[in-house]
Amino acid sequence: MAKNLAQPGILAPLPALRRTMIFRSRPGTESAASLRCLREAYDPASDVFGIGQPLLEESATSIPGLRSFPPLSGTGATVPTTQSALWVLVNGESRGRIFERSKCLLAALEASFELDDVLDTFKYDIGRDLTGYEDGTENPTGDDAVAAALVAEGAGMTGSSFVAVQRWVHDLRGFAGFGNIRGDAMIGRCRDSNEEIEEAPASAHVKRTAQEDYDPPAFMVRRSLPWDSGREQGLEFVAYVNSLDRFDAMMGRMVGLDDGIVDALFQFSRPVTGGYYWCPPLVNDRLELSALEP
């Protein structure tokens, strides 16, 4: 049931190209007008919409489990928050298609929202990070993906999802300087075979984020893609969960809050944005926003 009500882009395979658009609310906009904008703008064929805590605060409503992205810090690791009101993902197979869809979205949303940030991403090789390592290897599939990503029940909640979004900036030259053996140890996988390295150090990224090692397990559906501005490169981390507690636990372990061991990822990469959003369910291909109505 939950899968039938979910925004299709949440569980769809990675597209060739994607654009993230972040919006803040226009001052003085009434909540009813904002919700009307969202309903009219959404297109299930290409979009995923996520609503942030600032939009809920403006409308004096709440979604159980939604909160603003928390800043975190550990030894040599800082995780910032850049929480905003609305997150829109546009999937496409060509830059022309994404351009046209973005133009439509800007026109449909401009009465209630202002564009704050844009990031274009792309699928690299078979689905690799720009470091060359395959991304999303441990993603659950089938019914397990549905259970991990979607809210199973609740009035106006069934089929919805929560999403964590971060932009990471990689030092690719610095990472290349580590060499293959050290690079594999930092990631915890062999780049050539994608096999997990059992004897990798506790700081290896794979060991820090092993979803089954959390209590309760922190399974999530990752839909991350690389980006390249010409001057900087990195990864846009996107993970859908049925509870943001899963991502909180994982990010806390990565910065070493539980045992003082910081994820080796921070030796060559750093997050520069962070936001939590609620992705509403659908009814007849339209956003079901009754949970936000007073």
N, C-alpha and C positions, 0 to 999 in steps of 0.2 A: 504493500500500500504506500509506504513512504517513498519508494522509488518512483512511483507513478505521479507523485505530487512535487517532486524535486525539480529545480531548474536543470534542464538537460546538460548544460555545460559543466556541472559539478563532477559528474561521473564519466563524461565523454573522454575519448582518447585525446592526447595532446595535439593541438593544431600545429600547422606549419608556422603560423605567425599569431601574435597576440598583442593587444594593447591594454595597458592598465590606465584608467583615468580616475583621479581622486578629486572629489568635490567638497567644498565647504558650503554651508547654507548661506543664502543671502540674508543680511540683517532685516528683521521685520517681516519675514515671510511667515504666513500662517501655516500651521501643520497640515490642515486640510488641503491647501494648495500644493504643498510639498508631496503629499501622498498621491494626489491626482497627477502630478508631473511624473512620478515614478511609474504609475500604472500605464500612462500613455506612452512613455518612452521605451519601455522594456520590449525586447524582441527575443523570444526563446531560441530562435535559429542561430543567434550569434552571441548573446549577452549572458553574463552572470552579474546580478546586482547584489551588493552587500550594504547593509545599513549600519552606521556606527552609532555609538553611545551619544555623541553630541546631538544627533538628530532626535533621538528619543528624549533627551533632556529638554529640548526646545518644545516638544509636544507634550511634555509631562506624562509620558508613558514609559513602560519598561518591558523588556523581554527577559524572561528568566534565563540566567546564565550569561547574558551579554554584559560586558564591561569594557572600559577603555584599556588599551594595551599598556602594560606596566613597564616602566624603565627598570633595568636590572644592571648590576655590575658585579664583577668578580676580579680576581687578580689578573690584570692585563686584558680584561674583557668588559666591554661596555655595550649594552643593548638599549638603544634609544626608543622613545615613543614619538610618533608623528600622527597620532590619532585624528581622523577627520570624520565628516558626517556621512559620506557616501563613497563607495568603491564600486567601480564598473569595470568589468573585464569584457573585452571585445575579441572574439575568436574569428580567425579568417584564414583563407588560403592564399591571399594576395594582398599586397600593400594597398592596391586600389580599392579592394573591398573594405578593408579596415578604414581607409580614408573616408569613403562614402558613409559607412555606418557611424563613424565618429562625428561627422558633420551633422547627421540626423540627430544624434544624441545631444550634441551641444545646443541645437535649436530647440529640442524638446525639453531640456532641463534648465535652460537659461533663466526662466522666470523665477525659479526657486533656488538654484544652485550656481556657484561660481567654480570654474575649473581651477584647481590648485596645483596639480602635478600630472604628468603623462610619462609613461615608460613603454617603449616598444621592445618586445622580446621575440625569440625565435627558437624553433626546435633545431638542435645541433646534432648532426650525425643521427644515431639511432635513439637519441634521447640522453645525451651526455652533458655534463657540466663543462665549462670551457677549460677546466683542468684536464679533461679527457676521461674522467670517471663517469660511469653510467649512473644516472640519477633515478631515484625512486625504485630501486631494486626490491625493497621490502614492502612495497605497496600491497595492501590486501586487494583481493579481486572478488568478483561476483558478489554473493550475498555478504561476504565479510566486508567488502568495500561499502556496501549499503549500510551495514550495521555501524561501521566506524565513522562514516561521514554524515549520516542523516539522523535527525531527531525522529524517534519511532512513534511518538504519540503526543497528544496535547492539542487543545483547541487552537486552531490557527498556527500550530507549530509542526504538525506531522509533515514530514518531507522537507522541512527547512534544514539549514546547516549553519555552522559557525565556521569562519575562515580566519586564519592567521596569515598576514601578508607582510613580508619584509624584503627590502632591497639590500643585497649584500654586494660590496665592492671587493673584487679580488686583486691581489698583487700577483699577477700571473708570472711576471718576470722573476719575482722573489721565489714563487713556488717552484718554478723550473730549476732554480738554483739549488734546491734541496736534493735534486737527483731522484731517480726512480725508486730506489730502495727506501729512502727516508720518506718520500711522498706517499708510497704505499702504506708505510707504517702510520703516517699521520691520518690518512683516510681510513685505514683498516681493511682495505681491499686491494687486490692486485689489479692495476689499471688494465692490463692486457687480457686477463681472463675473467675479471669481475668476481673472482672467488674471495670470500672473506678470509682474513688472516687471523687464525685462532690465537697466535702468540703476539698479536699487536699490543702495544702498550695500552694502559687503561685510559689514556688521553685520546686515543684514536677516535675519530668522529663516529665510526660505526658502533663502537662500544659505548660511547656516551649516549647515543640515540637509539639503541636497540629497543624497539617498542615493547617487546615481550618481557623485558627486564623490570618494567615499572609495576607498581602495585597501587591501583589496578593497571593492567596493560594499557599503553598509550598509543594504540593503533590510530592512524590517520591516513587520509588519502592525499598524497602529495601531487601537486600539479605545477611544479617549478619549471621555469625556463630561463635560459641565459639572456643577457643583454649586452650590447656593445655600443657605446656612444662615439667611438673613435679615439677618445681620450681615456676613457675608463671602461672597464668590463666587469661583469659579475653575474650574479644569479638573482632572479626574483623568486623568493621562496613563497609558495602558496600551498597551504595545507587545510583541507576540509575535515572537520571533526564534529561529533555530536555533542561534545562538551569541551570548552576552552581549558578546562582543568588539565586535559591531556597535554596541550601545548605548554601550559604554565610549568608542568612538571619537567618536560623535556628541556625547555629553555633554562630552567633553574639548574638542571644538572650540567648543561653545556657550559655555564659560567662558573660552575663549581660550588654552588650554594650548599649542596648536601655533603660533599666530601672534600672540597678544596681542590679538586682536579679539574682544570679548565680544558675544554675541548681544543684539540690541536688545530681545528679550523681557524681559530682566532689568530694563529701565527701568520696567516697569509690572507685573511679575509675579515671584513668587519661589516656589521649591519648599520645602515644609515637611516632606515625608516622602519616603522613598526605600527601595525594597526590591527584591531579586531573588528570583525563585521558579522552581522547576522544576515544570512541569505534566505529570504522568505520563500515559502512554498508557492505552488501555482494552483489555480483553479481555471480550467479551460484556457490554458496558456497565458493567463494573466496573473500578475503578482497578487497573492492573497495577503492583504495587509490588515485584516480585521484585528489582529493582535496589537496593532498600533493605534487603533481608533479608540478615543476615550469612551 
